[in-house]
Each structure stands twice: as structure tokens, then as C-alpha cells.
Amino acid sequence: METLFIQIKTLLVNAAALVLPPWGVTLSSMIISALAILGLGPLIMMYLTLMERKVLARMQNRIGPNRAGPWGLLQPLADGIKMLTKEDIRPSAADPLLYFLAPILIAVPALMVFAVIPFGKGMTAADLNVGVLYFVALSSTTTLVIFMASWGSRNKYSVLGGMRSVSQMISYEVTLVISVVPILMAAGSLSTQTIVESQSGRWYAATPWGLLSCMIFFICGLAECNRSPFDLPEAESEIVAGYHTEYSGMRFALFYMAEFMNVFSICALTVTLFLGGWQGPLLPSWLWFLIKTYLLIFIVFWFRGTLPRLRADHLMGLAWKFLLPLAVMNIPAAAMSHFLSEPFSTAVPLAILMVSVAVLSFFNKGYAAEKRVYHFTD
Amino acid sequence: MKNKTDTPLTEDFDTQTLQINVGPQHPATHGVFRMDLTLDGETVVRLKPVMGYLHRNHEQIAENMTYAASMPYTDRLDYFNSMSNNFGYALAVEKLAGIEVPERADYIRVILAELTRIVNHISVIGFLLNDLGAFFTPLTYAFREREKILDLFEEIAGSRMMCNYFRFGGVKRDLPPGLLERIRTMMDVFPRFLDEFEALLTDNDILCLRCQNVGVLGRELALNAGLSGPMLRASGLGYDIRKVDRYSIYGRFDFKVPVGSKGDVYDRYYVRVLEMRESLKILDQALRQIPSSGDIISRKAAPFLKAPRNFKPPVGEAYGRVESPKGELGFYVVSDGSPQPWRYHVRAPSLINLTVLEDLCIGHKLADAMVILGSIDIVLGEVDH
């Protein structure tokens, strides 16, 4: 079981070796990995939509999709067919090139980041030695594409959504990158496979600085993929659907697909960087990886079902006034733990972080909730 | 937190304001209400409410029918609280014709009016949270409780929303057997639901951040604009018609009027929560005091149930008002001695409360404008009557 997928791939490559020259075998190995990723992305996305609807439904005292197939298992297929057969509408005022390119350009990077995600032991499609950097670089292109979509569709709601998206993503990207630095310092590598292997003894999330990094990374990741409570760019109750207001049919489906694949890849990367990746006892490594990732995805859906939305200025305040300084302070804390010996290697970073949280909370106390007293009259 | 929303346009940077339309078909507007917004970035600099998409000529229609025939039309004013609307109209016409209401009918009326208040407030809070972006979860739970009360309404009046249950001088028919016990069961469960609801919402940081000091309605403005209901009370004025007029039998109950201090969205939210708790107190007392039998319609008015055209109030005018969940709901009726009112006017609290929308929203973000609109609690049936 452990090497199930690797064996399947070896089998296919060996079969190819019978008929192809050596370069063809290398090429076919690459193509097999690429096809696996290409198939996996949409499959994950389709069933994430179902999972989200089911999870939200249970949280909202409803049943959720249950008509198409048992437990609504065929619902994603039905949705896909509906999306494909819908009329393709393009607003007459839209910029044809930008409007056409945006949905494609948003889906491609979302798929491409799957290449560096270690789904199991030895199961990374491309084990790049700059894996984390590759991930950050690709996910940051989303900002541009979202703005292309919003500008190209010539809709005021879209423009508002696009502006919100750009400001939000740029702010959170800075924090996201800085929050990864302690992990890179500890692992000494940017390769995702190496980072997972370096966690064989202890998960990074089990250290004070690692836990903080993990939380900051996860929060920023949510903001990066526009998930609740940071879903301002597509805030339904304010700006209809934000940057994809004018998109329908398959073009809209591509945006939707990119969003869900981003959710998956952010959760997968959180697992890889902080929660030991595919490490775990008894079960096969890929199963461990999926279990951890889906638990995090459940948390994402949980947020969606329970939290109200932040406002743009609060969102910026959270990023620049709280998360960013905390992420910066986390770097010396992680360094301390690296160079000091026990018990100082835990105590000193913990002290640094607690002081920083206290100081930042003091400076941010304007955001704290007021206690109100209500009077009664007769 | 202070609002740092009024950033001035810089001289050297050429910016334009953006005019957008929110509504009448927009997921955030309640009903077919349209806001013509001018935004500077995300900040609202001008807001023009556009009403009238649901105008149905309510007053003119009422002037061309018998008095009794308008009763079902009042259901459609504020379709969330048909019982309160019936109540107001019945009071006005009873005053005009000098009809007394039997005691049991009075109790039934008060019980239904307070149940309606709970239905309205719980839904408003659910919708408000929806405007805040809490994706339907609070709303579905609020609607679960609302459904329980609507089930009771269905048993009583035969209809869930358009109850059409009140009649001049009483109510349409007696309560079905066992109903008071079912109301009692509902009341035993409801406070627990409300506690749970509050535990999740009232101290939620995001909710506090979004609602506190947003859309502050000053006491002066609230008075000058003629506001009423929870809007006015959240601004610090304990004006409640149930206390001021003590109409029907409200004088017999021991309840208090919650009053806010700031007048922001949070106060409007919390005043409604507290009002629901006070309504439960009234319900509790009413259920204990209600006479177990008796007339449900006054002897004087009973014949007109079958022959509404014979109902000709004496020449004169009357203004009947109730504390509807949204504010002062008044009906002004003038009779010329014919079977039809010569003049019929509705003082719709939603419409009057909505007039301050622009003052509340200017200087706030677009996102706040939606929340402020949600906290005003409008129903377009009433705004555009």
C-alpha cells in the first residue's frame, strides 16, 4: 500500500521502456506525473465543492446535496455538465483579451503548484530544490490575474472586488512569505520533500515558533485564496460576486476551480511545512497526507460556516499591525531555539513570542470589543 | 476604534468617485430597494435611496373597499409581522367606531403580537449577520425558531405569514385546543436557543469590530427624523408605545424597555435581543392571566363579520397606533359615514426609519452601508405601501 502509486508509475514506465528509446522513457515518466496532477486537480476540486456543501449544510441544520447519486456523490458531475452547457456570455463592453485570458491564467498556476506538493513518500511530481519559493511565486501571480478579470469585465462591482483583492493579497503575501522563513531556517532547504523528512522526529508545529508560524501561514493562506472570513473580493452581500461577477458558465467554473484548488494546495502546504507532511505511523504515507490535509480543509469550511466577514481596513490592520510584526519576531525566536540547548531552546523563544504578542495586543487594543451596558426603562 | 474613513482626496493624485447602483436586484438589499451610491474608493460619499419598486397603492385601494376588506391587505404591508399590522388597523377602526374588545380576545391579540415581535427580531438578526458575511448559518438557525412560531400561527389563523386573523372588536376565531400549551413549550425552548445564539454572537470579536461605532445614530437626529422602535431605543430614548399608550391590555404586564447608549449597529442588534427577552416575559404573564373562556369578538361587532357593508362607523377620524417590531405603526382612518373609509393612511415605521440611511452611511465603507441597512430593519412591503 505504501508504494502503491509509485509501483503503478514504475509499471507504466517499464511498459514504455519496451517500445521507447531512453529519452522517451524519461519523457513518458514526466508525462505520467503531469497527467496524474492534471487529473487530480479537477477531481479534488469537484469533490471539495461537494464536501463544502455537505459540511456547510450540516452546520446550517440542512442536509445538503442528496439527489444526484447516493449522498449526492454525482452532484459535482451534474454541476460540471451544467457549467459546460451554459451559454457563454461576454459583456459587450468587456476587454476581449483580458476577459478571455483571466479564467485560463488563474487555473494554470493553481494546477502548477500541485507539482511540488509531496503527496507521500517519494510522491512529489517535481521535487524542486526551490519548491517553497516556486509555490509562493506561482500563487502570487493570482493577484494579477484577478485584477485582469476585474478590469477586463468592465463592471463596477468587479473593479471594487479587484481592488480589494489586490490590496489584500499583496498585504498577506508579505506576511505569508516571512512566516515560512523560520521553517526554512530549521530545515535548511527549500525543497518540500526535504522539509517533510526533517520533521521525522518532531513536527515543526510542536514547537512554539513553529506553531505560531503555522497559524500565521494558515491565516494568510486563507486570505490568499479569498476564503471566509477574508472573502472580501467576492463578498456576496456587498459587491455581488466581486471580480467574477460578469463570468458565467465554464469561465466561472475555472475561477471556482482555481479557488478550490488553492484551498487544497494551501492546506497541503501547511501540512507539508508544519504538520509533518506524510509522516505518520501505520497507515501509508499518502493516506496520512490526505487525512491531515482534509482536516485542515474542514477547518477552512468551518470558518466559512461560522465567521462574519472582516472589513477592508480591519483586514489591512490585522496583516500589517499584527501578523507581520509577529512573523518578523518569530524569526529571531526560531534562531534562538536553533542555537540554544534545552531547556532554553523552548523557553527563550516562548518568552520572546509571548512578549511580542503582549506588546502587539497593547498597541492594537483599539480593535478590541467594547463592553456595553444596557439600561431598562419603564 | 475610531473611524479613519474620511481620507481626503490628494491634490496631486487624480482620482474619481465611483457611482454604483446597489439594487433593486442585488443579493444584499432587502427586497427591491435601490441605493444609488457614490464611492470614493470604498468610502460612501453620497447615498440616494430609491424606493417605490413595490408600490401597490395600498392607501387608495383601502379607500375603495369596506373597512373589513382592508384587513388582509394590511398583512402585506410588513409581511414579516402580519399580526402587528392587523392589530394596528383593528385598533384604529375600533377607536373610530367605539367598539370594545372582550378580555380573552385582548389577551390573544397581545400573545400573537409578542410572538410576532420574536419572529421579526430573530429574523432581522439573522439577516443582519448575513449582511455581515456570516454565510447563512445564523440565519438558518434563526429561521428554525421562526418556523416553530409560524407553525403556531398556521394552527391559529390557517396561514403562516398572511394571517388575517384580527377582526374589529376581537379576533377571527377562538384558539384551537391545546395551543396555549404548545406556546408554553415553545417558550421553554426559546430562551435556551437565545442564550446559545448570544453566546456565539454577542461577544464575537469580528461582530463587535464590524458593528460597534458603525452607523451611529445620534439622539437628536433620531428625534428630529421621527424615528421609532428599536432604532430610537438603541439611540438612548426609551420610547415604547406599549408603555406610552398602554393600548389594549399592555398596562397589565410587567416588562421593561431596553435602551442602548451609543446608537450604533451593535446597540440596535442588542436592543432587539433584549426586547425578545422582554417579549417572553409578557408572553409568560399573558399565558398565566388569559381567561380560559369568553367571547372572542365583541357583541357589537359580531354581526358585521357576515355583512361588512353594513359596518358604517360614525363620521369622524381616528388614529390607532401600535408598537410594531419595527416601530410606531399607525393607521389613520377618516369616516364619512359610508361603508368605505374616506381617508386611510398608514404611518409605516420602515419608511420613516429608512430616511436616516444616508446620514448613517456617509463616511463609512461600502461594507458598512450594507450592515447599516440591515440594522435599520426594513421590509419593502411597508416602505413602498
Boltz contact constraints between the chains, C-beta under 6 A:
constraints:
  - contact:
      token1: [A, 59]
      token2: [B, 137]
      max_distance: 6.0
  - contact:
      token1: [A, 60]
      token2: [B, 136]
      max_distance: 6.0
  - contact:
      token1: [A, 60]
      token2: [B, 137]
      max_distance: 6.0
  - contact:
      token1: [A, 60]
      token2: [B, 140]
      max_distance: 6.0
  - contact:
      token1: [A, 61]
      token2: [B, 140]
      max_distance: 6.0
  - contact:
      token1: [A, 61]
      token2: [B, 144]
      max_distance: 6.0
  - contact:
      token1: [A, 156]
      token2: [B, 20]
      max_distance: 6.0
  - contact:
      token1: [A, 236]
      token2: [B, 27]
      max_distance: 6.0
  - contact:
      token1: [A, 237]
      token2: [B, 28]
      max_distance: 6.0
  - contact:
      token1: [A, 237]
      token2: [B, 131]
      max_distance: 6.0
  - contact:
      token1: [A, 237]
      token2: [B, 133]
      max_distance: 6.0
  - contact:
      token1: [A, 237]
      token2: [B, 370]
      max_distance: 6.0
  - contact:
      token1: [A, 238]
      token2: [B, 366]
      max_distance: 6.0
  - contact:
      token1: [A, 238]
      token2: [B, 367]
      max_distance: 6.0
  - contact:
      token1: [A, 238]
      token2: [B, 370]
      max_distance: 6.0
  - contact:
      token1: [A, 304]
      token2: [B, 135]
      max_distance: 6.0
  - contact:
      token1: [A, 305]
      token2: [B, 137]
      max_distance: 6.0
  - contact:
      token1: [A, 308]
      token2: [B, 132]
      max_distance: 6.0
  - contact:
      token1: [A, 308]
      token2: [B, 133]
      max_distance: 6.0
  - contact:
      token1: [A, 308]
      token2: [B, 134]
      max_distance: 6.0
  - contact:
      token1: [A, 308]
      token2: [B, 206]
      max_distance: 6.0
  - contact:
      token1: [A, 308]
      token2: [B, 207]
      max_distance: 6.0
  - contact:
      token1: [A, 309]
      token2: [B, 133]
      max_distance: 6.0
  - contact:
      token1: [A, 311]
      token2: [B, 365]
      max_distance: 6.0
  - contact:
      token1: [A, 311]
      token2: [B, 367]
      max_distance: 6.0
  - contact:
      token1: [A, 312]
      token2: [B, 42]
      max_distance: 6.0
  - contact:
      token1: [A, 314]
      token2: [B, 209]
      max_distance: 6.0
  - contact:
      token1: [A, 366]
      token2: [B, 1]
      max_distance: 6.0
  - contact:
      token1: [A, 367]
      token2: [B, 1]
      max_distance: 6.0
  - contact:
      token1: [A, 369]
      token2: [B, 205]
      max_distance: 6.0
  - contact:
      token1: [A, 369]
      token2: [B, 208]
      max_distance: 6.0
  - contact:
      token1: [A, 370]
      token2: [B, 212]
      max_distance: 6.0
  - contact:
      token1: [A, 374]
      token2: [B, 258]
      max_distance: 6.0
  - contact:
      token1: [A, 375]
      token2: [B, 259]
      max_distance: 6.0
  - contact:
      token1: [A, 376]
      token2: [B, 256]
      max_distance: 6.0
  - contact:
      token1: [A, 376]
      token2: [B, 258]
      max_distance: 6.0
  - contact:
      token1: [A, 377]
      token2: [B, 238]
      max_distance: 6.0
  - contact:
      token1: [A, 377]
      token2: [B, 257]
      max_distance: 6.0
  - contact:
      token1: [A, 377]
      token2: [B, 259]
      max_distance: 6.0
